[in-house]
């Protein structure tokens, strides 16, 4: 099973946006999502304090600060062993697929 770990902390708007995207994508791959509050661990707080959220997929860092939905889907598809093209094409036919919390990435 694929495990996605989100390092975050309370009152972090980027963390909330990342959780939204990760949860949405994880459901399509039956991936396990684990949230880790770095404010409860001084070691993690020191290491990642202002660099959150940080997303790990099966122990490998995937993203910091913002999560690109399409990139995460492609990464999970490659791990999951499904054809990336087939998954991407099937999801592009659904208009709500790209309505993610990453809309602010498109602002000037």
C-alpha positions in Angstrom: 0.0 0.0 0.0 1.2 3.5 -0.8 1.7 5.8 2.3 1.5 9.5 2.0 2.8 11.4 5.0 2.0 15.1 5.5 4.2 17.1 7.9 2.1 20.1 9.0 1.0 22.1 12.0 -2.2 23.8 13.1 -3.3 27.1 11.6 -1.2 26.6 8.5 -3.2 27.6 5.4 -0.7 25.9 3.0 -1.0 22.7 5.0 -4.8 22.8 4.7 -4.5 23.3 0.9 -2.0 20.4 0.7 -4.3 18.1 2.8 -7.2 18.8 0.5 -5.2 17.8 -2.6 -3.5 14.8 -1.0 -6.8 13.4 0.4 -8.5 13.8 -3.0 -5.7 12.1 -4.9 -5.1 9.4 -2.2 -8.7 8.2 -2.5 -8.2 7.3 -6.2 -5.2 5.1 -5.3 -6.4 3.7 -2.0 -3.3 5.3 -0.5 -2.9 5.6 3.3 -2.6 9.3 4.5 -0.7 10.0 7.7 -0.7 13.5 9.1 2.2 14.5 11.5 1.9 17.6 13.6 5.5 18.9 13.8 4.6 21.2 16.6 4.4 18.2 18.9 8.0 17.1 18.2 10.8 19.6 18.8 13.1 17.7 16.4 10.6 18.0 13.5 9.8 21.6 14.5 13.5 22.5 14.3 14.0 20.7 11.0 10.9 21.8 9.1 9.5 24.8 11.1 8.8 27.2 8.2 9.1 24.6 5.4 5.7 23.1 5.8 3.8 21.3 4.5 6.2 18.6 3.4 4.8 15.6 1.6 6.5 12.2 1.6 5.3 9.3 -0.6 6.6 5.9 0.7 9.3 7.7 2.7 10.6 9.8 -0.3 10.0 13.6 -0.2 7.6 14.6 -3.0 6.8 18.3 -2.3 7.2 21.2 0.0 4.9 24.2 0.5 2.4 23.4 -2.3 1.2 20.1 -3.9 0.6 19.9 -7.6 -2.3 17.6 -8.0 -1.3 16.3 -11.4 2.3 15.6 -10.4 1.1 13.7 -7.3 -1.3 11.6 -9.4 1.5 10.8 -11.9 3.9 9.8 -9.1 1.3 7.6 -7.4 0.3 6.0 -10.7 4.0 5.1 -11.4 4.3 3.6 -7.9 0.9 1.9 -8.2 1.8 0.3 -11.5 -1.1 1.7 -13.5 -0.6 3.5 -16.7 -0.1 7.2 -16.0 -1.7 8.2 -19.4 -4.8 6.2 -18.7 -5.3 7.6 -15.2 -4.7 11.2 -16.3 -6.9 11.0 -19.3 -9.8 9.5 -17.3 -9.5 12.2 -14.7 -9.3 15.1 -17.2 -12.8 14.2 -18.4 -14.2 15.3 -15.0 -14.3 19.0 -14.7 -14.0 19.0 -10.9 -10.6 17.2 -11.1 -8.6 20.3 -11.3 -10.6 22.4 -8.9 -8.1 22.1 -6.1 -6.8 24.2 -3.3 -3.8 25.1 -5.5 -5.8 27.7 -7.4 -3.6 30.4 -5.9 -0.6 29.0 -8.0 -2.3 30.5 -11.0 -2.5 34.1 -9.7 -0.2 36.7 -11.2 
